[in-house]
Amino acid sequence: MTKGPALIQEMISCLSQLAVMAKWDKATTPRLETLENVMKLSQMIIQGLSDKKSPLLQLPHFNDDFVKYCHRNKKQQVKSLRNTH
């Protein structure tokens, strides 16, 4: 799957060009959700992670067992990578 990231990057480039050209023609404006979905797909392909898996698996040395431990810990339950403080 060596051509996947290049294909996704080209899709992002095409969407960006359509957005720039949309200043003159509103009918060809790409939806923001389309760009967001392509960028999420890019991340999934590069990291090899499906959208159903925990984002904690993106961290080095994390595996399924450690993620389960993080979810079970009652004092400090970790659900995502975002800092909430």
N, C-alpha and C positions, 0 to 999 in steps of 0.2 A: 504494500500500500504506500509506495513512495510518491505517487502522483496525487494522492488525496489532499495534502496540505496546499499544493500548488493550485489545484482546482478550486478549493475553498477560497484561497486568496484572490483568485481571478473573479470569483463570484462577488466578493466584497468590493473589488475594484469596479466591476460593472455596475453594481448597485450605487456606488458613490458617484460614478459618472452620470447615471440616470438622475440622481438627486440634483446634481449641478445643472443638468439640462432641463430639469423640471421647472426652473425659474421662468422659462419661456413657454413651456407647455405643461399645464397642470394635469393633463390626462395621463402623462407617463410617470407621475410621481410614485416612486416605490414606497410601500408602507414601512414604517419604522419597525414593526414586528418582523418583517421579512429580514431586515438587516440584523436585528437582534438574534433571530433564529440561526442565521448563517454563521454569526460570530460564535454562538453557543456550540454549533456543530463543529466549528474549527477547533474549539477547545477540547471537545470530546474526542476528536480524531487524533489530535496531538498527544493528549494525555491518555488515550485509550480507556476512557471512563464513560460508562453509560449514564444517562440522566437519572436512573433509578438508584444508583449507588450513592453512598455517602460522600460528601465533598471532603471528608477527612482523609479519604484514601489518596488524595492528591499530595499529602504530606509525606516526606521521606520516612521510611521505617514503619509506616502504619500498615497494618493488615486487617483482615476482617475480624480477627479475635480482639485486637486492640480497640477497634471501632465499637464492637459490642460492649467492651468494658467501659468505654467512655459514655455510652448511652445508658448503661446500667447504674453508674455511679450516682447515688442519690444526692450527695452534698453539692457536687459541681457537675451537673449533667451537661455534656458538650453535644450540641446538635449541628453546629456549623462552624465555619472558619471566621465569621464576622465577629469582631470585638464589640460587645454591647455596653461597655463601660463608658 
